[in-house]
Each structure stands twice: as structure tokens, then as C-alpha cells.
Amino acid sequence: SARLIVEADNQEFDISGKDNIVIGREDAVSNVFPDIDLTPHGGEEGGVSRVHAHIFVENGQYMLEDENSTNFTFLNRQRLAPKTPTPLHDNDEVKLGRVLMRFKTA
């Protein structure tokens, strides 16, 4: 059961069984409705882009990809190059802008 947990408030997002998850901030004006909306979890003040990153499954492996976000996506404190899918593993630290999350598969 794969999930993302927001460190600040322990909000859990279950992503198991989903092939493509967009993470960002909802913006009804721009008609942007990400699968995981970080607005209630410090997304706006934390510098999360509307479409910040996405997680998808490739050959059974979860991958994280930055969508040319303004404030970058970090995996275990390493900045990801935009549009470069990177494998995710249990307990990885995922940071979008300044919003810190933990990726769990166990």
C-alpha cells in the first residue's frame, strides 16, 4: 500500500492502485485539480506549484518526476532535474518546495 505522508500534519494520501498521481495546488480559476492538493497542508506558503510533480508506476516501480516546478522537487535532499523520472523507495523523503513528505510502501 503506497502512500505519501505530509510531515507537518501527518496527512496521508493513499496512492496504491493508481498509475499516475499529480501533486500540486488546486486552482479552480486555471482549472487545475491535482490528485493530491497540498494547499491545506502548507502548499501555498511552501512554494508548491499548481502542477508540481507527479508519481507514476513503471514496470512495478514507483517513479517521481518534477514538472518544471518553480521551487523544485527534492528526493532525499537531492534536487531532481525537471522531467527526469527517478525511482521512489520506501521511506524516501520527498520535498516539494518547502513541503516535506515521506513516501511509504510498507
QUIWO-V836677 format. One record per backbone hydrogen bond with DSSP energy under -1.0 kcal/mol. NH is the residue of the N-H (numbers start at 1). CO is the residue of the C=O. Records with the same first field share a line. If there is no record, write none. Layout:
NH = CO  CO
This chain:
3 = 104
4 = 13
5 = 102
6 = 11
7 = 100
10 = 6
13 = 4
15 = 2
16 = 2
18 = 15
21 = 55
23 = 53
24 = 36
27 = 32
32 = 27
36 = 22
38 = 24
41 = 38
42 = 39
43 = 38
46 = 42
47 = 44
48 = 43
52 = 23
53 = 23
54 = 65
55 = 21
56 = 63
57 = 19
58 = 61
61 = 58
63 = 56
64 = 86
65 = 54
67 = 52
74 = 95
75 = 78
76 = 93
78 = 75
80 = 73
83 = 66
84 = 81
86 = 64
88 = 62
91 = 103
92 = 89
94 = 101
95 = 74
96 = 99
97 = 72
98 = 46
99 = 96
101 = 94
102 = 5
103 = 92
104 = 3
